[in-house]
């Protein structure tokens, strides 16, 4: 059994054992995830031809990778990669990860995330500008409180799929609110979220702690649909 077959079998086992009663993973998703283009940038026509949604994810300084939507479950989007990484998102927020060296295990109070309200207030201030939650990480960090505030939206332009896209940018300012198990020189950091003028999230840069690697996420399928 080669490496890809083994990884595919493992991924299917994870899906069927941990997500019973949910939508089945799309077969086309797995074909794209395990294709030879898994670490390459997709062209606009390739994204348009995809039968399922794909995103580009750049983790830290690593090359960009393609992830595909495998599940929609309980208002969560679950994206998978060829190396068995999964990102679990709610309205664009990464609330859990699997398969990384240091995983985000739990995010509390996600229903109060201002990201779930920003799409309705893009021309003004967020309805809820402050959000407090607790996060657990696999590096023996459990129950750490984080508080964040959002700046008022500003205009910005991003490039994706060889397009220049006018967007509305929200910057989230985050702070650890309690001492860590580890020495930290910085307990503050920022996340970035780019929306279209009609409230579609098309890009974000996120960290769940000041020491974690950033995740730069570009929603390729959403961008292609907006430019058809």
Backbone bond lengths (Angstrom), bond angles and torsions (degrees), N, CA, C in turn:
res aa  C-N    CA-C-N  psi(-1)  N-CA   C-N-CA  omega(-1)  CA-C   N-CA-C  phi
1 X - - - 1.466 - - 1.521 108.41 -
2 X 1.367 117.19 124.91 1.455 118.63 -178.95 1.517 110.74 -79.59
3 X 1.352 114.57 174.85 1.465 120.17 -173.62 1.519 111.49 -63.34
4 X 1.333 117.09 -41.84 1.469 119.24 -178.22 1.522 110.99 -65.75
5 X 1.352 116.39 -41.71 1.455 119.67 179.38 1.514 111.05 -63.73
6 X 1.332 115.94 -41.66 1.458 120.11 178.30 1.524 110.88 -63.11
7 X 1.320 116.89 -44.48 1.462 120.26 179.51 1.513 111.14 -64.02
8 X 1.347 116.51 -41.83 1.450 120.30 179.16 1.517 111.34 -62.69
9 X 1.340 116.71 -43.71 1.459 120.54 178.50 1.521 111.33 -61.99
10 X 1.336 116.39 -40.71 1.463 120.63 179.13 1.516 111.28 -64.21
11 X 1.337 115.94 -41.75 1.451 120.12 -178.73 1.525 111.13 -65.71
12 X 1.323 116.87 -43.39 1.465 120.13 178.07 1.521 110.29 -62.24
13 X 1.349 117.56 -39.55 1.455 121.17 178.24 1.517 110.97 -61.92
14 X 1.353 117.07 -42.31 1.459 120.77 177.85 1.518 110.49 -61.02
15 X 1.342 116.94 -45.50 1.454 120.69 -177.70 1.532 110.96 -62.06
16 X 1.331 116.56 -47.81 1.452 119.34 -173.49 1.511 112.62 -74.12
17 X 1.337 118.09 -26.49 1.455 120.47 -177.97 1.514 112.98 -88.53
18 X 1.343 118.18 -28.75 1.461 119.79 -173.57 1.518 113.44 -108.39
19 X 1.316 118.91 -9.28 1.458 120.28 -175.91 1.517 111.60 -128.38
20 X 1.323 118.18 36.65 1.446 121.13 177.84 1.505 109.52 -62.34
21 X 1.360 115.61 143.51 1.446 120.04 -179.44 1.506 113.87 83.90
22 X 1.330 118.32 2.36 1.461 122.16 178.40 1.518 108.92 -109.92
23 X 1.343 115.23 -178.70 1.451 119.74 176.42 1.528 109.93 -63.01
24 X 1.331 115.85 141.04 1.465 119.85 176.04 1.521 109.54 -70.64
25 X 1.318 116.02 147.96 1.473 119.85 176.28 1.521 108.65 -64.87
26 X 1.311 116.14 139.22 1.448 120.08 -179.68 1.520 109.94 -71.73
27 X 1.318 115.53 134.95 1.456 119.24 177.66 1.526 110.71 -63.84
28 X 1.336 116.43 -39.28 1.452 119.44 179.07 1.525 111.63 -62.74
29 X 1.319 116.56 -32.33 1.460 120.43 176.23 1.518 110.20 -58.11
30 X 1.310 116.70 -49.37 1.455 120.82 -177.44 1.525 110.95 -65.06
31 X 1.326 117.30 -34.66 1.462 119.56 178.14 1.520 110.84 -63.26
32 X 1.319 117.06 -41.50 1.458 119.48 -179.87 1.521 110.61 -70.96
33 X 1.322 116.26 -43.74 1.456 119.93 -177.42 1.515 111.54 -59.81
34 X 1.324 117.93 -36.81 1.453 120.78 -176.12 1.525 112.47 -102.72
35 X 1.325 116.55 20.73 1.448 119.48 177.12 1.525 109.82 -81.92
36 X 1.320 115.54 171.11 1.457 119.99 179.35 1.527 111.76 -69.32
37 X 1.350 117.03 -13.57 1.448 120.39 -178.38 1.522 111.46 -90.90
38 X 1.317 117.53 14.67 1.459 120.50 -171.23 1.531 113.25 -59.51
39 X 1.329 118.49 -30.23 1.459 120.41 -178.25 1.520 111.73 -108.05
40 X 1.324 117.37 7.91 1.454 120.89 -175.34 1.525 110.24 -101.16
41 X 1.332 115.00 161.31 1.451 119.85 173.23 1.515 108.91 -80.51
42 X 1.316 116.16 136.65 1.455 120.96 177.97 1.521 109.88 -88.09
43 X 1.318 115.63 145.57 1.457 120.77 176.35 1.526 109.60 -82.33
44 X 1.320 114.99 165.86 1.461 119.60 178.28 1.531 111.62 -56.55
45 X 1.355 119.90 -48.41 1.471 119.46 178.57 1.531 112.97 -61.32
46 X 1.327 117.71 -37.62 1.468 120.23 179.39 1.529 111.01 -64.63
47 X 1.325 116.45 -39.90 1.465 119.25 177.98 1.523 109.94 -66.34
48 X 1.319 117.31 -42.12 1.458 120.98 179.39 1.525 111.93 -61.29
49 X 1.318 116.41 -35.57 1.456 120.65 -177.46 1.524 113.21 -80.22
50 X 1.316 117.33 -12.72 1.455 120.28 -179.25 1.524 110.46 -67.13
51 X 1.315 116.39 134.59 1.459 121.37 -179.57 1.527 112.39 -81.30
52 X 1.306 117.40 -11.98 1.451 121.06 177.96 1.529 109.12 -132.44
53 X 1.308 116.73 166.30 1.457 121.23 -176.97 1.528 111.26 -74.42
54 X 1.317 115.17 141.49 1.467 121.69 177.06 1.518 108.92 -130.37
55 X 1.323 115.26 151.52 1.458 122.27 175.06 1.525 108.45 -130.60
56 X 1.313 115.27 157.93 1.463 121.69 171.14 1.521 107.60 -104.34
57 X 1.334 116.05 131.87 1.459 120.90 -177.95 1.520 109.18 -128.00
58 X 1.317 115.84 125.54 1.461 121.42 175.10 1.520 107.13 -113.81
59 X 1.331 116.10 117.26 1.468 121.09 -177.45 1.515 109.37 -103.66
60 X 1.326 115.61 112.82 1.456 120.08 -178.35 1.511 110.86 59.79
61 X 1.336 116.52 -129.33 1.458 121.99 -179.59 1.521 112.49 -95.84
62 X 1.331 117.84 7.16 1.457 120.70 -179.15 1.529 111.23 -73.16
63 X 1.343 117.08 159.90 1.467 119.62 174.52 1.523 110.65 -63.31
64 X 1.317 115.80 154.72 1.461 120.57 178.01 1.522 110.58 -64.50
65 X 1.313 115.97 145.95 1.460 122.33 176.88 1.520 108.75 -127.17
66 X 1.310 116.05 156.78 1.453 122.06 176.69 1.528 108.84 -98.00
67 X 1.324 116.03 131.20 1.458 121.12 173.98 1.521 108.19 -121.19
68 X 1.313 115.46 150.19 1.460 120.94 -174.96 1.521 110.42 -122.35
69 X 1.313 116.06 147.94 1.458 121.68 -179.19 1.528 109.41 -74.48
70 X 1.321 116.05 119.21 1.457 121.17 -177.82 1.515 112.43 -104.64
71 X 1.328 118.31 -34.07 1.459 121.75 -176.12 1.513 111.44 -141.18
72 X 1.329 114.95 148.28 1.451 123.96 163.19 1.516 106.27 -120.50
73 X 1.317 116.59 113.12 1.458 120.27 -173.00 1.515 110.05 -145.72
74 X 1.349 116.35 123.37 1.463 121.17 176.67 1.520 112.21 51.99
75 X 1.334 115.80 45.58 1.464 122.59 179.46 1.530 112.79 63.24
76 X 1.316 116.68 22.95 1.454 121.75 175.75 1.524 109.94 -115.26
77 X 1.331 115.22 139.35 1.460 121.76 172.76 1.525 107.93 -99.17
78 X 1.329 116.20 129.00 1.460 121.30 -178.36 1.524 108.54 -117.21
79 X 1.337 114.63 116.44 1.456 122.48 -175.42 1.522 109.49 -108.83
80 X 1.331 117.01 139.03 1.459 121.69 -176.55 1.524 110.25 -122.66
81 X 1.340 114.73 153.14 1.461 121.53 178.05 1.516 109.99 -123.00
82 X 1.322 115.70 172.81 1.460 120.42 -176.66 1.519 112.80 -68.51
83 X 1.319 118.37 -20.93 1.466 120.27 -179.91 1.526 111.97 -102.37
84 X 1.346 115.53 26.95 1.467 122.81 173.15 1.524 114.13 68.17
85 X 1.303 117.12 23.24 1.461 120.29 171.34 1.520 108.76 -84.44
86 X 1.316 116.45 140.38 1.458 121.11 174.45 1.519 109.39 -127.50
87 X 1.329 116.15 134.81 1.451 123.23 171.78 1.515 108.41 -110.40
88 X 1.322 116.24 126.63 1.460 121.74 177.75 1.520 107.18 -105.92
89 X 1.341 116.62 122.35 1.459 120.72 -174.39 1.522 110.82 -124.84
90 X 1.320 114.69 147.69 1.454 123.03 170.25 1.514 108.08 -124.13
91 X 1.329 117.00 114.46 1.469 122.68 -178.39 1.525 111.42 51.58
92 X 1.324 116.55 37.41 1.446 121.12 177.92 1.514 115.53 91.50
93 X 1.314 117.15 -11.24 1.473 120.92 178.16 1.529 109.36 -86.76
94 X 1.336 117.20 129.47 1.460 120.93 173.16 1.529 107.81 -76.74
95 X 1.341 116.32 114.48 1.467 120.76 -177.22 1.523 112.18 -108.15
96 X 1.347 116.34 -10.99 1.463 120.13 179.12 1.516 108.47 -162.67
97 X 1.331 117.16 146.84 1.457 121.54 174.54 1.519 109.60 -131.94
98 X 1.322 116.26 152.95 1.451 123.10 175.02 1.523 108.53 -134.94
99 X 1.316 116.47 141.88 1.454 121.36 174.46 1.504 115.52 91.22
100 X 1.336 118.83 0.86 1.459 121.28 176.42 1.524 110.23 -91.09
101 X 1.318 116.59 168.07 1.459 120.44 177.81 1.527 111.22 -64.12
102 X 1.315 116.09 -36.67 1.464 122.23 179.14 1.511 107.36 -133.72
103 X 1.322 117.26 107.42 1.453 121.37 -170.83 1.523 112.88 -97.14
104 X 1.321 114.33 147.66 1.453 121.92 167.65 1.525 106.74 -82.32
105 X 1.319 116.89 115.48 1.459 121.03 -173.07 1.519 113.23 -93.15
106 X 1.333 116.68 -30.10 1.467 118.57 -171.52 1.522 109.45 -160.02
107 X 1.329 115.93 140.02 1.464 123.30 173.36 1.514 107.96 -131.53
108 X 1.325 117.07 120.77 1.467 120.72 -178.45 1.528 110.75 -87.17
109 X 1.330 115.01 166.58 1.463 122.69 169.92 1.523 112.66 56.65
110 X 1.334 117.12 30.37 1.466 119.71 -175.09 1.523 112.33 -66.24
111 X 1.331 117.08 -22.38 1.466 119.18 -179.73 1.528 112.38 -66.99
112 X 1.333 117.52 -17.74 1.464 121.36 179.92 1.526 112.66 -99.59
113 X 1.305 117.36 9.45 1.463 121.57 179.60 1.536 109.29 -61.00
114 X 1.333 118.95 122.60 1.471 120.54 178.78 1.521 113.73 -58.14
115 X 1.328 118.15 -22.23 1.465 119.38 177.24 1.518 112.08 -57.74
116 X 1.315 116.85 -27.06 1.461 120.41 -179.59 1.517 112.14 -77.45
117 X 1.339 117.24 -7.17 1.456 122.00 179.22 1.527 112.44 -114.79
118 X 1.330 117.71 -19.48 1.460 120.49 -172.98 1.520 112.50 -60.44
119 X 1.319 117.51 -33.90 1.458 119.79 -175.79 1.516 111.86 -64.04
120 X 1.330 117.79 -17.55 1.448 120.45 179.63 1.530 112.19 -95.67
121 X 1.319 118.56 -4.56 1.455 120.79 -173.55 1.524 111.61 -135.47
122 X 1.325 116.75 35.86 1.454 119.73 -173.76 1.525 113.27 -65.30
123 X 1.322 118.40 -22.62 1.454 120.25 -178.74 1.526 112.26 -93.24
124 X 1.306 116.63 4.00 1.448 119.87 -179.88 1.501 110.97 -144.41
125 X 1.298 116.98 -155.84 1.449 121.43 179.57 1.526 109.94 -84.02
126 X 1.335 117.91 154.21 1.465 120.35 176.16 1.523 111.00 -60.01
127 X 1.335 116.14 146.57 1.462 119.70 176.14 1.529 110.17 -63.05
128 X 1.294 116.14 -40.47 1.458 121.08 177.23 1.519 107.79 -121.41
129 X 1.325 117.45 115.41 1.460 120.70 -172.88 1.522 112.94 -97.33
130 X 1.334 117.62 -11.75 1.462 120.92 -177.26 1.522 108.91 -127.48
131 X 1.334 115.25 140.68 1.462 120.07 -179.15 1.520 108.87 -140.97
132 X 1.321 115.98 129.15 1.466 122.52 176.56 1.517 108.99 -114.57
133 X 1.334 116.16 137.99 1.462 120.38 177.50 1.518 109.80 -153.64
134 X 1.321 114.86 170.58 1.459 123.70 176.59 1.521 107.67 -114.71
135 X 1.340 117.10 137.50 1.455 120.24 176.68 1.520 110.14 -124.77
136 X 1.327 114.70 148.59 1.462 122.90 172.03 1.514 107.76 -117.95
137 X 1.334 115.94 136.29 1.455 121.74 176.99 1.522 109.18 -125.51
138 X 1.332 115.86 154.29 1.462 120.03 -174.64 1.518 113.00 -72.86
139 X 1.321 118.28 -7.63 1.463 121.41 179.04 1.530 110.90 -87.59
140 X 1.329 116.13 41.63 1.467 122.19 178.40 1.520 112.44 60.75
141 X 1.318 117.04 28.31 1.460 121.49 175.69 1.523 107.68 -111.96
142 X 1.308 116.41 108.63 1.457 121.52 -175.88 1.526 109.98 -128.47
143 X 1.315 114.99 139.89 1.449 120.30 174.68 1.509 115.11 71.51
144 X 1.339 117.43 30.08 1.461 119.45 -178.87 1.516 110.73 -86.99
145 X 1.346 117.41 124.07 1.467 120.38 -179.73 1.524 111.62 -79.88
146 X 1.315 115.25 136.14 1.458 122.62 176.28 1.524 107.97 -125.58
147 X 1.314 115.58 138.85 1.460 120.86 174.58 1.511 108.88 -124.78
148 X 1.320 116.16 138.64 1.458 119.63 179.97 1.512 110.62 -135.92
149 X 1.315 114.72 151.30 1.457 122.68 174.63 1.519 108.53 -129.46
150 X 1.325 116.04 151.09 1.455 121.52 -177.80 1.517 110.42 -110.43
151 X 1.324 115.40 135.74 1.449 120.67 171.94 1.516 110.13 -74.60
152 X 1.315 115.98 158.62 1.457 119.98 171.78 1.524 109.32 -63.64
153 X 1.313 116.68 147.92 1.456 121.80 -175.74 1.525 111.94 -62.66
154 X 1.336 114.85 148.82 1.456 121.39 174.77 1.519 109.23 -136.19
155 X 1.318 117.46 155.74 1.456 121.99 -179.63 1.524 110.18 -77.31
156 X 1.340 115.60 143.74 1.460 120.47 178.52 1.521 108.06 -155.66
157 X 1.324 116.47 160.18 1.460 122.81 177.78 1.521 108.75 -122.43
158 X 1.335 116.73 132.19 1.457 121.22 176.22 1.521 109.38 -120.58
159 X 1.330 115.67 160.27 1.452 122.18 176.48 1.522 109.11 -114.00
160 X 1.316 115.81 131.53 1.476 121.62 177.04 1.520 108.08 -158.36
161 X 1.324 116.75 140.21 1.461 122.91 -179.39 1.531 110.72 52.68
162 X 1.338 116.42 37.95 1.468 123.23 179.99 1.524 112.58 62.01
163 X 1.329 116.08 27.49 1.457 121.60 177.59 1.524 109.66 -119.16
164 X 1.319 116.88 146.69 1.450 122.54 168.85 1.520 107.84 -98.29
165 X 1.321 116.35 121.29 1.456 120.76 -171.37 1.523 109.39 -120.18
166 X 1.331 115.88 124.37 1.459 120.66 175.88 1.525 108.82 -76.65
167 X 1.317 116.08 129.93 1.466 120.10 -174.68 1.523 111.24 -135.81
168 X 1.321 113.34 171.00 1.464 122.57 172.34 1.522 106.54 -114.10
169 X 1.328 116.93 122.45 1.465 122.39 -174.70 1.523 111.03 -103.35
170 X 1.328 115.23 129.31 1.456 121.75 168.61 1.528 108.59 -110.32
171 X 1.315 116.79 133.84 1.457 122.40 175.45 1.522 108.39 -109.24
172 X 1.316 115.38 126.77 1.460 122.33 179.15 1.529 108.59 -102.37
173 X 1.313 117.59 123.75 1.461 123.27 177.47 1.526 108.92 -99.30
174 X 1.339 116.65 120.80 1.456 121.22 -173.15 1.521 111.23 -116.61
175 X 1.342 115.61 150.66 1.458 121.54 179.07 1.517 109.69 -143.89
176 X 1.348 115.61 135.26 1.456 120.17 166.01 1.522 108.05 -72.45
177 X 1.339 116.77 133.06 1.454 120.69 -174.49 1.520 112.97 -106.43
178 X 1.335 117.49 12.00 1.466 120.85 178.97 1.521 108.17 -151.72
179 X 1.341 118.19 156.12 1.469 120.38 177.67 1.519 111.32 -60.28
180 X 1.323 116.26 146.17 1.458 122.12 177.56 1.518 110.59 -93.18
181 X 1.336 115.29 164.80 1.459 120.44 172.72 1.522 111.65 -68.39
182 X 1.346 115.69 -16.82 1.448 120.43 -175.22 1.526 109.55 -120.82
183 X 1.313 115.44 154.43 1.452 120.90 177.88 1.518 109.40 -65.12
184 X 1.337 116.07 126.90 1.447 120.47 179.14 1.525 108.80 -123.98
185 X 1.313 115.78 135.82 1.445 120.35 175.69 1.526 111.15 -96.06
186 X 1.320 116.13 -12.88 1.461 119.90 -179.22 1.520 108.56 -144.34
187 X 1.304 116.94 121.79 1.462 121.15 178.18 1.517 111.53 -108.89
188 X 1.319 116.72 10.52 1.462 121.38 179.46 1.521 110.00 -124.12
189 X 1.314 115.88 144.51 1.464 120.60 177.06 1.521 109.34 -158.02
190 X 1.336 116.84 179.29 1.464 121.68 -175.43 1.523 110.51 -131.79
191 X 1.311 115.94 146.25 1.455 123.88 168.59 1.523 108.38 -117.06
192 X 1.344 115.45 156.30 1.465 120.56 -175.53 1.528 109.16 -132.06
193 X 1.343 115.68 136.85 1.461 121.41 -178.98 1.524 109.04 -135.57
194 X 1.338 115.72 122.90 1.459 121.85 -179.55 1.523 109.80 -108.22
195 X 1.334 115.52 122.86 1.462 123.16 177.68 1.525 109.74 -111.80
196 X 1.334 115.80 154.09 1.459 119.17 166.64 1.530 108.02 -75.04
197 X 1.326 115.97 170.79 1.453 120.18 -178.27 1.523 113.04 -64.93
198 X 1.331 116.91 -20.89 1.463 119.39 177.64 1.527 112.54 -102.01
199 X 1.338 116.62 17.16 1.454 119.73 167.64 1.511 117.45 91.35
200 X 1.335 118.44 19.81 1.464 121.39 178.19 1.529 108.66 -96.90
201 X 1.319 116.78 122.38 1.465 121.03 177.47 1.525 108.97 -73.63
202 X 1.348 117.04 123.51 1.463 119.20 -178.00 1.523 112.59 -121.23
203 X 1.335 117.78 -9.96 1.454 119.28 176.80 1.519 109.47 -160.12
204 X 1.336 115.66 149.48 1.464 120.72 173.30 1.518 109.45 -151.63
205 X 1.321 115.26 156.00 1.462 122.92 168.57 1.519 106.28 -126.73
206 X 1.333 116.80 118.10 1.457 120.88 -171.33 1.520 111.62 -130.94
207 X 1.331 114.80 145.75 1.467 123.74 166.71 1.521 107.62 -134.71
208 X 1.341 116.81 141.79 1.458 119.28 178.04 1.520 112.16 -97.86
209 X 1.341 117.31 -0.85 1.460 121.94 172.00 1.522 107.25 -158.28
210 X 1.335 118.33 161.55 1.466 119.12 -178.77 1.517 113.77 -66.47
211 X 1.337 118.13 -17.96 1.462 121.14 -179.17 1.523 113.62 -102.58
212 X 1.320 117.59 -9.30 1.458 119.33 -179.02 1.525 110.55 -77.23
213 X 1.318 116.58 157.05 1.454 120.98 177.61 1.527 109.45 -70.93
214 X 1.312 115.51 143.31 1.464 119.00 177.80 1.523 110.01 -73.15
215 X 1.320 115.42 151.17 1.457 123.04 173.69 1.521 107.84 -116.49
216 X 1.319 115.82 111.67 1.462 121.12 176.36 1.521 107.95 -97.02
217 X 1.316 116.44 111.73 1.458 122.52 -170.82 1.522 109.18 -115.31
218 X 1.331 116.45 123.73 1.461 122.03 176.93 1.520 108.61 -118.61
219 X 1.330 115.99 125.93 1.464 121.99 -174.98 1.522 109.35 -87.56
220 X 1.332 116.25 87.43 1.448 121.56 -172.46 1.523 112.35 -63.67
221 X 1.322 117.49 -44.44 1.469 119.97 -177.39 1.524 111.50 -66.39
222 X 1.311 117.28 -38.58 1.464 119.65 177.59 1.526 110.28 -62.74
223 X 1.330 116.44 -42.62 1.463 120.11 -179.15 1.523 110.13 -64.51
224 X 1.321 117.81 -40.85 1.458 119.64 -179.75 1.516 111.58 -65.41
225 X 1.333 117.81 -37.63 1.462 120.37 178.70 1.527 111.48 -67.20
226 X 1.321 116.55 -34.78 1.459 120.05 -179.73 1.519 112.49 -72.49
227 X 1.334 117.45 -15.76 1.463 121.14 -175.28 1.534 111.93 -120.44
228 X 1.310 117.12 25.31 1.458 119.94 177.49 1.537 110.47 -77.87
